[in-house]
Protein backbone atom coordinates (compact mmCIF):
# COMPACT_ATOMS: atom_id res chain seq x y z
CA UNK A 1 0.00 0.00 0.00
CA UNK A 2 1.61 3.26 -1.12
CA UNK A 3 1.52 6.43 0.92
CA UNK A 4 -0.45 9.13 -0.86
CA UNK A 5 0.99 12.65 -0.65
CA UNK A 6 -0.64 15.16 1.66
CA UNK A 7 -2.74 17.61 -0.40
CA UNK A 8 -1.15 21.03 -0.82
CA UNK A 9 -4.26 22.69 0.63
CA UNK A 10 -4.45 20.37 3.64
CA UNK A 11 -4.63 22.03 7.09
CA UNK A 12 -1.68 19.81 8.03
CA UNK A 13 0.47 21.43 5.33
CA UNK A 14 -0.61 24.86 6.54
CA UNK A 15 0.28 23.89 10.12
CA UNK A 16 3.77 22.67 9.18
CA UNK A 17 4.58 25.80 7.18
CA UNK A 18 3.49 28.07 10.02
CA UNK A 19 5.18 25.89 12.63
CA UNK A 20 8.50 26.56 10.91
CA UNK A 21 7.76 30.29 11.09
CA UNK A 22 6.66 29.99 14.71
CA UNK A 23 10.02 28.46 15.59
CA UNK A 24 12.20 30.88 13.63
CA UNK A 25 10.41 34.26 13.31
CA UNK A 26 12.33 36.47 15.72
CA UNK A 27 12.21 40.24 15.63
CA UNK A 28 8.61 41.30 16.26
CA UNK A 29 5.63 42.23 14.03
CA UNK A 30 7.49 44.21 11.36
CA UNK A 31 10.03 41.43 10.93
CA UNK A 32 7.20 38.90 10.70
CA UNK A 33 5.81 40.68 7.65
CA UNK A 34 9.16 40.18 5.94
CA UNK A 35 9.26 36.50 6.91
CA UNK A 36 5.72 36.00 5.62
CA UNK A 37 6.44 37.67 2.29
CA UNK A 38 9.54 35.54 1.76
CA UNK A 39 7.66 32.35 2.62
CA UNK A 40 4.26 32.85 0.97
CA UNK A 41 4.98 35.22 -1.94
CA UNK A 42 8.50 34.14 -2.94
CA UNK A 43 8.79 30.48 -1.87
CA UNK A 44 5.29 29.02 -1.63
CA UNK A 45 3.70 31.40 -4.18
CA UNK A 46 0.36 31.25 -2.42
CA UNK A 47 -0.34 34.85 -3.50
CA UNK A 48 1.25 37.74 -5.34
CA UNK A 49 2.92 40.88 -4.03
CA UNK A 50 -0.05 43.13 -4.75
CA UNK A 51 -2.47 40.80 -3.01
CA UNK A 52 -0.13 40.42 -0.06
CA UNK A 53 0.10 44.21 0.28
CA UNK A 54 -3.70 44.42 0.31
CA UNK A 55 -3.89 41.77 3.00
CA UNK A 56 -1.32 43.63 5.12
CA UNK A 57 -3.38 46.82 4.74
CA UNK A 58 -6.53 45.06 5.94
CA UNK A 59 -4.85 43.58 8.99
CA UNK A 60 -3.23 46.89 9.91
CA UNK A 61 -6.66 48.51 9.67
CA UNK A 62 -8.16 46.03 12.16
CA UNK A 63 -7.36 45.95 15.88
CA UNK A 64 -5.20 43.04 16.98
CA UNK A 65 -1.83 41.51 16.05
CA UNK A 66 -1.20 42.16 12.35
CA UNK A 67 1.10 39.21 11.65
CA UNK A 68 -1.20 36.69 13.35
CA UNK A 69 -4.22 38.01 11.46
CA UNK A 70 -2.33 37.73 8.16
CA UNK A 71 -1.50 34.15 9.09
CA UNK A 72 -5.14 33.35 9.87
CA UNK A 73 -6.24 34.92 6.58
CA UNK A 74 -3.68 32.90 4.60
CA UNK A 75 -4.72 29.72 6.38
CA UNK A 76 -8.36 30.54 5.68
CA UNK A 77 -7.62 31.04 1.99
CA UNK A 78 -5.73 27.74 1.71
CA UNK A 79 -7.80 25.34 3.80
CA UNK A 80 -10.89 27.07 5.16
CA UNK A 81 -11.59 27.43 8.86
CA UNK A 82 -9.39 24.44 9.73
CA UNK A 83 -6.57 26.14 7.86
CA UNK A 84 -7.04 29.34 9.87
CA UNK A 85 -6.77 27.36 13.11
CA UNK A 86 -3.75 25.43 11.81
CA UNK A 87 -1.95 28.66 10.86
CA UNK A 88 -2.63 30.18 14.29
CA UNK A 89 -1.56 27.05 16.17
CA UNK A 90 1.66 26.59 14.21
CA UNK A 91 2.73 30.21 14.52
CA UNK A 92 1.65 30.75 18.15
CA UNK A 93 2.13 27.59 20.21
CA UNK A 94 5.97 27.41 20.23
CA UNK A 95 6.38 30.76 21.96
CA UNK A 96 3.27 30.28 24.12
CA UNK A 97 4.57 27.00 25.50
CA UNK A 98 8.00 28.51 26.18
CA UNK A 99 6.46 31.46 28.05
CA UNK A 100 4.18 29.25 30.15
CA UNK A 101 7.22 27.20 31.17
CA UNK A 102 9.03 30.44 32.06
CA UNK A 103 6.05 31.58 34.16
CA UNK A 104 5.98 28.24 35.99
CA UNK A 105 9.70 28.59 36.64
CA UNK A 106 9.18 32.01 38.24
CA UNK A 107 6.23 30.74 40.28
CA UNK A 108 7.99 27.61 41.54
CA UNK A 109 11.57 28.83 41.75
CA UNK A 110 11.20 32.60 41.99
CA UNK A 111 13.15 32.70 45.24
CA UNK A 112 16.17 30.99 43.69
CA UNK A 113 16.16 32.92 40.39
CA UNK A 114 18.84 35.59 40.68
CA UNK A 115 17.47 39.10 41.27
CA UNK A 116 20.06 40.59 38.90
CA UNK A 117 18.83 38.32 36.09
CA UNK A 118 15.22 39.38 36.60
CA UNK A 119 16.29 43.04 36.79
CA UNK A 120 18.14 42.66 33.50
CA UNK A 121 14.95 41.33 31.87
CA UNK A 122 12.97 44.24 33.29
CA UNK A 123 15.52 46.78 32.01
CA UNK A 124 15.65 45.34 28.50
CA UNK A 125 11.89 45.90 28.27
CA UNK A 126 12.70 49.65 28.34
CA UNK A 127 14.96 49.24 25.29
CA UNK A 128 12.42 47.09 23.45
CA UNK A 129 9.52 49.49 23.97
CA UNK A 130 11.73 52.53 23.24
CA UNK A 131 12.68 50.97 19.92
CA UNK A 132 9.01 50.38 19.12
CA UNK A 133 8.15 54.02 19.94
CA UNK A 134 11.10 55.25 17.86
CA UNK A 135 10.18 53.18 14.80
CA UNK A 136 6.43 53.75 14.96
CA UNK A 137 6.78 57.50 15.53
CA UNK A 138 9.02 57.89 12.48
CA UNK A 139 6.56 55.98 10.30
CA UNK A 140 3.17 56.99 11.73
CA UNK A 141 3.86 60.55 12.94
CA UNK A 142 5.83 62.16 10.10
CA UNK A 143 4.38 65.68 10.51
CA UNK A 144 3.73 68.25 13.25
CA UNK A 145 -0.03 67.58 13.39
CA UNK A 146 0.33 63.87 14.07
CA UNK A 147 3.18 64.48 16.53
CA UNK A 148 0.80 66.82 18.38
CA UNK A 149 -1.91 64.13 18.47
CA UNK A 150 0.69 61.68 19.78
CA UNK A 151 1.70 64.09 22.56
CA UNK A 152 -1.89 64.77 23.59
CA UNK A 153 -2.68 61.05 23.69
CA UNK A 154 0.35 60.27 25.85
CA UNK A 155 -0.39 63.10 28.29
CA UNK A 156 -4.06 62.17 28.65
CA UNK A 157 -3.25 58.55 29.45
CA UNK A 158 -0.61 59.54 32.00
CA UNK A 159 -2.56 62.37 33.66
CA UNK A 160 -5.93 60.58 33.70
CA UNK A 161 -4.93 56.99 34.60
CA UNK A 162 -8.34 55.37 34.21
CA UNK A 163 -8.90 51.92 32.71
CA UNK A 164 -11.14 53.27 29.94
CA UNK A 165 -8.80 56.14 28.95
CA UNK A 166 -6.69 54.19 26.36
CA UNK A 167 -9.84 53.15 24.47
CA UNK A 168 -11.20 56.71 24.64
CA UNK A 169 -7.93 58.10 23.29
CA UNK A 170 -7.98 55.66 20.35
CA UNK A 171 -11.58 56.60 19.50
CA UNK A 172 -10.80 60.31 19.79
CA UNK A 173 -7.79 59.83 17.53
CA UNK A 174 -10.05 58.34 14.88
CA UNK A 175 -12.47 61.28 15.09
CA UNK A 176 -9.60 63.77 14.96
CA UNK A 177 -8.07 62.01 11.96
CA UNK A 178 -11.38 62.10 10.09
CA UNK A 179 -11.78 65.84 10.77
CA UNK A 180 -8.19 67.00 10.34
CA UNK A 181 -6.84 64.93 7.46
CA UNK A 182 -7.96 64.97 3.85
CA UNK A 183 -9.45 61.62 2.81
CA UNK A 184 -7.16 59.94 0.34
CA UNK A 185 -8.31 58.22 -2.81
CA UNK A 186 -7.62 54.50 -2.55
CA UNK A 187 -6.60 52.70 -5.69
CA UNK A 188 -8.46 49.49 -6.44
CA UNK A 189 -6.23 46.42 -6.64
CA UNK A 190 -6.93 42.81 -7.47
CA UNK A 191 -9.42 41.11 -5.17
CA UNK A 192 -8.11 39.13 -2.23
CA UNK A 193 -8.23 35.39 -3.03
CA UNK A 194 -10.10 34.45 0.15
CA UNK A 195 -13.47 33.01 -0.78
CA UNK A 196 -14.06 30.67 2.15
CA UNK A 197 -16.30 33.18 3.97
CA UNK A 198 -19.51 34.60 2.53
CA UNK A 199 -20.82 38.05 3.43
CA UNK A 200 -23.56 36.43 5.49
CA UNK A 201 -21.02 34.38 7.44
CA UNK A 202 -18.84 37.46 7.81
CA UNK A 203 -21.71 39.40 9.32
CA UNK A 204 -22.31 36.56 11.78
CA UNK A 205 -18.65 36.51 12.85
CA UNK A 206 -18.67 40.29 13.36
CA UNK A 207 -21.88 39.96 15.37
CA UNK A 208 -20.26 37.35 17.61
CA UNK A 209 -17.24 39.62 18.08
CA UNK A 210 -19.39 42.58 19.16
CA UNK A 211 -21.71 40.39 21.23
CA UNK A 212 -18.86 38.95 23.28
CA UNK A 213 -17.29 42.37 23.74
CA UNK A 214 -20.54 43.70 25.21
CA UNK A 215 -21.76 40.59 27.04
CA UNK A 216 -18.63 39.38 28.82
CA UNK A 217 -18.34 42.36 31.23
CA UNK A 218 -22.03 41.97 32.11
CA UNK A 219 -21.63 38.24 32.72
CA UNK A 220 -18.65 38.88 34.99
CA UNK A 221 -20.75 41.27 37.07
CA UNK A 222 -23.75 38.95 37.26
CA UNK A 223 -21.80 35.71 37.76
CA UNK A 224 -18.48 36.62 39.45
CA UNK A 225 -15.92 34.04 38.42
CA UNK A 226 -12.13 34.32 38.10
CA UNK A 227 -11.92 32.32 34.87
CA UNK A 228 -14.63 34.44 33.25
CA UNK A 229 -13.01 37.64 34.52
CA UNK A 230 -9.71 36.58 32.97
CA UNK A 231 -11.36 35.66 29.67
CA UNK A 232 -13.14 39.04 29.62
CA UNK A 233 -9.95 40.99 30.37
CA UNK A 234 -7.84 39.29 27.70
CA UNK A 235 -10.65 39.25 25.12
CA UNK A 236 -11.11 43.01 25.63
CA UNK A 237 -7.37 43.63 25.29
CA UNK A 238 -7.27 41.65 22.04
CA UNK A 239 -10.29 43.56 20.72
CA UNK A 240 -9.16 47.12 21.36
CA UNK A 241 -5.46 47.19 20.44
CA UNK A 242 -4.43 49.04 17.29
CA UNK A 243 -0.79 48.96 16.29
CA UNK A 244 0.43 45.49 17.16
CA UNK A 245 1.82 43.57 20.08
CA UNK A 246 3.71 46.33 21.92
CA UNK A 247 0.58 48.46 22.24
CA UNK A 248 -1.26 45.74 24.20
CA UNK A 249 1.16 46.37 27.08
CA UNK A 250 -0.70 49.28 28.78
CA UNK A 251 -4.06 47.53 28.45
CA UNK A 252 -2.77 44.28 29.94
CA UNK A 253 -0.86 46.09 32.67
CA UNK A 254 -4.02 47.98 33.67
CA UNK A 255 -5.96 44.69 33.85
CA UNK A 256 -3.60 42.36 35.69
CA UNK A 257 -1.30 44.46 37.92
CA UNK A 258 -3.67 46.79 39.86
CA UNK A 259 -6.03 43.85 40.43
CA UNK A 260 -3.20 41.86 42.02
CA UNK A 261 -3.48 39.03 39.49
CA UNK A 262 0.21 39.39 38.52
CA UNK A 263 2.94 41.33 40.35
CA UNK A 264 4.58 44.19 38.46
CA UNK A 265 8.05 42.61 38.68
CA UNK A 266 6.75 39.37 37.17
CA UNK A 267 4.87 41.38 34.51
CA UNK A 268 8.02 43.17 33.36
CA UNK A 269 10.20 40.04 33.55
CA UNK A 270 7.67 38.18 31.40
CA UNK A 271 7.52 41.02 28.90
CA UNK A 272 11.29 40.93 28.60
CA UNK A 273 11.24 37.16 28.13
CA UNK A 274 8.61 37.53 25.40
CA UNK A 275 11.18 39.41 23.31
CA UNK A 276 13.52 36.40 23.43
CA UNK A 277 11.11 33.94 21.82
CA UNK A 278 9.93 33.80 18.20
CA UNK A 279 6.34 34.27 17.12
CA UNK A 280 3.72 36.90 17.98
CA UNK A 281 4.09 39.23 20.96
CA UNK A 282 0.48 38.53 21.97
CA UNK A 283 1.71 35.22 23.41
CA UNK A 284 2.67 37.38 26.40
CA UNK A 285 -0.92 36.59 27.45
CA UNK A 286 0.07 32.94 27.94
CA UNK A 287 2.77 34.01 30.40
CA UNK A 288 0.36 36.24 32.32
CA UNK A 289 -2.32 33.56 32.53
CA UNK A 290 0.18 31.02 33.79
CA UNK A 291 1.70 33.46 36.30
CA UNK A 292 -1.63 34.41 37.92
CA UNK A 293 -1.60 34.56 41.72
CA UNK A 294 -4.92 32.72 41.85
CA UNK A 295 -6.55 29.88 39.93
CA UNK A 296 -6.92 29.26 37.07
CA UNK A 297 -3.20 29.62 36.49
CA UNK A 298 -0.43 27.37 35.22
CA UNK A 299 -1.17 25.57 31.97
CA UNK A 300 -4.95 26.08 32.21
CA UNK A 301 -4.67 29.80 32.92
CA UNK A 302 -2.06 30.23 30.23
CA UNK A 303 -4.09 28.56 27.49
CA UNK A 304 -7.32 30.28 28.60
CA UNK A 305 -5.68 33.70 28.34
CA UNK A 306 -4.02 32.79 25.04
CA UNK A 307 -7.30 31.76 23.40
CA UNK A 308 -9.11 34.79 24.81
CA UNK A 309 -6.65 37.37 23.45
CA UNK A 310 -6.46 35.81 19.97
CA UNK A 311 -10.19 35.02 19.54
CA UNK A 312 -11.08 38.61 18.51
CA UNK A 313 -8.45 38.45 15.77
CA UNK A 314 -10.09 35.41 14.18
CA UNK A 315 -13.60 36.85 14.50
CA UNK A 316 -12.51 40.15 12.95
CA UNK A 317 -10.50 38.70 10.09
CA UNK A 318 -13.21 36.18 9.19
CA UNK A 319 -15.83 38.91 9.47
CA UNK A 320 -13.99 41.66 7.60
CA UNK A 321 -12.59 39.76 4.61
CA UNK A 322 -15.88 39.59 2.68
CA UNK A 323 -16.36 43.38 3.05
CA UNK A 324 -12.79 44.50 2.51
CA UNK A 325 -13.29 45.48 -1.12
CA UNK A 326 -15.75 48.19 -0.07
CA UNK A 327 -13.75 49.30 2.97
CA UNK A 328 -10.45 49.79 1.18
CA UNK A 329 -12.09 52.18 -1.29
CA UNK A 330 -13.23 54.44 1.58
CA UNK A 331 -10.87 57.41 1.90
CA UNK A 332 -12.57 58.53 5.10
CA UNK A 333 -11.53 55.31 6.79
CA UNK A 334 -7.96 55.93 5.75
CA UNK A 335 -8.05 59.46 7.20
CA UNK A 336 -9.46 58.18 10.50
CA UNK A 337 -6.74 55.57 10.65
CA UNK A 338 -4.07 58.29 10.39
CA UNK A 339 -5.39 59.80 13.62
CA UNK A 340 -5.75 56.41 15.29
CA UNK A 341 -2.15 55.52 14.48
CA UNK A 342 -0.87 58.76 16.00
CA UNK A 343 -2.88 58.08 19.16
CA UNK A 344 -1.48 54.55 19.29
CA UNK A 345 2.08 55.89 19.29
CA UNK A 346 1.08 58.19 22.15
CA UNK A 347 -0.25 55.21 24.12
CA UNK A 348 3.00 53.37 23.63
CA UNK A 349 5.02 56.44 24.63
CA UNK A 350 2.99 56.67 27.85
CA UNK A 351 3.58 52.98 28.54
CA UNK A 352 7.31 53.51 28.03
CA UNK A 353 7.26 55.90 30.98
CA UNK A 354 4.71 54.14 33.19
CA UNK A 355 4.95 51.25 34.00
CA UNK A 356 8.13 50.37 32.08
CA UNK A 357 10.56 53.17 32.99
CA UNK A 358 9.26 53.89 36.49
CA UNK A 359 9.49 50.23 37.51
CA UNK A 360 12.72 49.18 35.79
CA UNK A 361 15.09 52.18 35.85
CA UNK A 362 16.10 52.51 39.49
CA UNK A 363 19.61 53.96 39.18
CA UNK A 364 22.29 55.02 36.69
CA UNK A 365 23.37 51.39 36.26
CA UNK A 366 19.91 50.46 34.99
CA UNK A 367 19.85 53.47 32.67
CA UNK A 368 23.20 52.52 31.14
CA UNK A 369 22.04 48.94 30.57
CA UNK A 370 18.80 50.16 28.95
CA UNK A 371 20.78 52.58 26.74
CA UNK A 372 23.10 49.75 25.71
CA UNK A 373 20.11 47.59 24.78
CA UNK A 374 18.51 50.40 22.76
CA UNK A 375 21.69 51.10 20.78
CA UNK A 376 22.20 47.37 20.19
CA UNK A 377 18.68 47.02 18.80
CA UNK A 378 18.35 50.23 16.78
CA UNK A 379 21.85 50.98 15.52
CA UNK A 380 23.84 47.75 15.79
CA UNK A 381 20.84 45.80 14.44
CA UNK A 382 21.39 42.85 16.79
CA UNK A 383 18.54 40.32 17.01
CA UNK A 384 16.16 40.93 19.95
CA UNK A 385 16.64 37.46 21.44
CA UNK A 386 20.40 38.10 21.67
CA UNK A 387 19.89 41.51 23.29
CA UNK A 388 17.43 40.04 25.82
CA UNK A 389 19.79 37.19 26.68
CA UNK A 390 22.72 39.59 26.95
CA UNK A 391 20.79 41.97 29.21
CA UNK A 392 19.83 39.14 31.52
CA UNK A 393 23.45 37.95 31.65
CA UNK A 394 24.79 41.45 32.34
CA UNK A 395 22.18 41.95 35.05
CA UNK A 396 23.22 38.68 36.68
CA UNK A 397 26.94 39.59 36.53
CA UNK A 398 26.32 43.06 37.97
CA UNK A 399 24.19 41.56 40.72
CA UNK A 400 27.06 39.22 41.67
CA UNK A 401 29.87 41.78 41.39
CA UNK A 402 28.19 44.84 42.93
N, C-alpha and C positions, 0 to 999 in steps of 0.2 A: 504494500500500500504506500503510495508516494505522498509526500507532504505537499499540500497545495500552498502556494504563496499567500501571504496575508494581503488582502486588497489594499490598494494605495489609500483609499478613503476610509479605511477601518479606524475606529476610535483607538485601537491599540497602536497603530502607526502614529497617530496624532500624539498619543501619550509618550511614546518613545522619543519622538522629535523634541517635544517640550521638556521631557525629563533631562535630556542632554543640555538644554538651555538652562534648566533649573539648577543644574550642577555646576555650570561654568559661567553664568552671566553675572559677573561682578561689575560694580561701578554705578549702580543706581538707575533710575528711570530713563534718563537721556541715553546712557550707554545701552540699555535694553533695546531701544529703538534701532540702534545700529546693529546689534546682534540679530534682531528680528529681520531687518532688511537683508542682511547677508544670508540668513538661513532660508527665508521664504520667497524672496524676490530673486536672489542670485543663484542659490543652490537648488532649492526645491522647486522653484518657479511655480508656486501656487497662485501668484498674482503678479501684476506688473507694477512698475514704479508709480505710475499715476494713481492706480487703484490703492496702493499702499499709502500714498500721501493722503488720499481722501479718508482712508480708515483712521490714520493718525489724527486728522483734523476732527473727525467725529469723536474719538475717544478723549481728545483734549477738551472738547466742548462739554462733555459730560463730567459730573463729579465722580471721583473715584480714581484708582490707580490706572494710569494710561496704558502702561505696558501689559498689565493683566487683562484689561478690557480688549486690547488688540488681540491678545492670545485667545481669549474666549470667542471673539468674532471669527478669527481664523479657524478655530476648531469647529465652530458652528457652520462655517461655509464648507468645510471638508467632510464632516460626519454628523451633522445635525446636533441635537442637544447632547447626545453622548459624547460627541467630539468636543463640545464646549467644556464639559466636565473633565474630559481627559486632558485637554490643554491646561486647564486650571490646576488639576492635580499634579501633572508632571512639572509644571513651572513653579509651583508653590510649596509642595510637601517637603522637598529637601531642606530648604531653609527653615520651614516651620518646625520640623522634627529637631533640627539642630538647636533652635532657640528654646524649645520646650526642655530639651536636655540641659541646656545652660541654666534655665530657670530652676529646674529641679536641683541642679548642683548648688545654686545660691541658697535655695531653701534648706537643703539638707546639710550643706557644708559651708554655709556663709561665715561661720565663726573661724574656720580654718583657711578661708580664701584671703590672701594677703590684702590689707587695706590699700597699699600702694597700687596694686594691680587694679582694683576696682576704681580708685581715683583716676588712674590713667585712662580707663574706659569712659569715665564721666567727662574728663577733660577733652578727649578726642571728639566727643559729641559736639563741643563748641566749634571745633574746626570743620566738622562735617556740615553742620547747619550754616555756619558762616559761608562756606563754599556754595551751598545751595542759594542763600540770599544773594551772594555776589553774582552767580550765574543767571539767576532768574531776573534780578533787577536790570542787568545789562540787556537782557532779551525782551522783557515784558514792560519795562519802564524806560523807554529810550528818550522821552521828552519831559519837559518841566511839569506839564499837566499831570502825567501819570506818576511822576515822582511825588508830586504834591498829594495825590490820592493815596499813594503808598504811605506817606508820612502820617496823614490823617488817620488811616486805618490802624497803623501801629500805635499811635498815641491813644486812640479810643479804646483799644483792647487793653492797653496797660493801665490807663487811668480809670476805666470802668470795668473792673475784672469780674464780670458776671458771666455765667455759663452761656447765656444766649447771645452775648455780644459778638463772638466770631461769626455766627450765622447772620446776624443783623448787618455786620460790616460787609460781608460778601454780597448780600442783597442790595445794600446801598451802593456798593461799587457797580453793580449791574445797572441800577437806575441812573447813576452818574454817567456811566459810559454811554448809555443810550441817549442822554441829553447833551453830553459835551462833545461826543465824537461823531463825525460824519459817517453815516452808514456806507460801507464799501460794497461795490458791485462784486458779486461772487461768480466767477466763471464756472460754467457747467462742465464737468468732466464725465468720463465714462462711469456707468452705474457700478455700484459695488456688487461683486458676484456672490452675494449672500441671499439665497432665496429660500432658506429653510424656515423662515418665519413670515407668516402673512401679516397684513395690517391688522386683522382682527386679533390674531394671537399677540401681536405687539401691543395693542391697546390693553389686552388682558394683563400682560406682564407689567406694563406701566401702572395699571390699576392696583396690582398686588404690591408693587413698590410703594406707592403712595398710601395704600391701606395699612401696610405694616408700619410705615413711618408715623402715621397718626394713631394707630391702635395700640402699639406696644407701650408707649408711656401711660396710656389709660389703663391697660391691663396690669402694669406694674403697681399702679396706685390702688386698683381694686383688689388684686391678688398679690400682695407683697411676697416676693420670692427672689432669692439671690440669683438663681440661674436666669430667670426672666429679666431681672434688672441688668445683668451682664449682657444678655443678648440685645436688649434695648440700647444700652450704651454703645456697644460696638457697631450695631446696625446703623444707629444715628451717625456715628463718626464716619462710617463708610458711605453714607448717603449725602453728606454735606461738605465733603472735602473737594475743593477745586485746586488743581496744581500739583497733584502727585503725593508720593509717600511722605515727604518731609513735612508737608502742611498738616498732616493728621496729628502731628505731635501736640500742638496746643489743645486740640479737642480731646485727645486721649488723656493728656495730663490733667485737664479739668475734670474728667470723669473718674479717674482711678486714684489720684493722689489725695485730693481733699476729702474724699469719702473714706480714706484709710484702706482701700482695697489693696493698694501696692504702695510701699514706701518710696519716697522720692529718690533715695540713693539707688534702690533696685531699679526704678524706672530709668534713670540715666545710664546705669550700667548696662541694662538690657538694650537701650537705644544704641549705645556704642557697639555692643556685640552684634546688633543687627547689621551694622555697616560691614562686618567681617564675613558675612555669609552671602552667597549669590542669591538671585531671585528677587522678588518684589519686597519693598520696604514695609508693606502692609502686614507681612508676617510677624512684625513686632507685636501684633495682637496676640499671636500664639504665646509669645513670652509672657505678656501681661496676664493672660488667662491662666497660665500655668503657675505664675508667681503670686496669685491672689492669696491674701492672708486668711481667707475663709473659703469653704467649699461652695461650689465646685472649683477645684483648682487642679494642679497636676495635668495629666494627659486629658482628662475630661474637660477641665476648664480651658486648656489651651485650644483644643479642637472646637469647642463651643464658640469661643471668641473668634477663632479663625474663620469659621463658617459665617458667623454673624457679620463680620466686617467686609467680607467679599460678596455676600449675597446681593447687596444693592447693585454691585457692578454687573452681575449677570442679568438681573431684572432690567436694568437700564439699557444694557447693550442689546439684549433680545427685544426690548420694547422700542428702542430708537431706530434700529437698523431699517425697518420697513418705511420709516418716515424721513430718513436722512436726506433723500433727494430734495424734498421740499425745504427742509431746514437749512441746508447748505446754500440755498439760493437767497436766503433772507439776510440782507445787509444789516438790518437792525439787530439781529442776533449777534452778528460779528462785532458791532459797536459796543453792545452790552458786555460782551466777553472781554473787550479791551479794559473796561473799568473793573470787571471782576478779577482779571489777572493782576492788575495793580493792587487791588485790595488784598489779594492772596499773598503777594510779596510783603505787604505790610504786616499781615498776620505772622508770617515766618520771621520777619525782623523782630517783632514783639516776642516771639517764642525764643529767639536767640538770646534776648536779654533775660526774660523770665519765663520758664524756670532754668534754662540751660546755663547762662552765664552766672546768675546769682547763686546757683547751687554748686557749680563745678569750680569756678575760679575763686579760690580762697586766698591766694598769695601770689607773689611775683613768680614763684616756681611754676605754678599752674598756668599763669599767663604765658610764660615762655614755652611751655610744652604745647599749649594750644596754638601759639603762633607758629611753632615748628610744624605742627600737623597741618595748619592752613597752607603754609608755603609748600609743604611736600605735596599736598593735594592739587593746589591751583597752579603752581609754577613749575614744580619738578615733575608733575604728572605721574606720581606714583600711584599704584592701585590702592583703593580704599582699604582692602583687607590687610595689605601690608602696613599701611599707616596705623590702622587700629591695633594690629598685633605689636607694632613697634611702640606705640603709646602705652599699651599695657605693660610691656617689658620695661620701658623707661620708668614708668610709675613704680613698678616693683623694685627696680634697682635703687631709685631715689628713696623709697620707703625703707630699704635696708641700710643704705649708706648714711642718710640724714636722720 
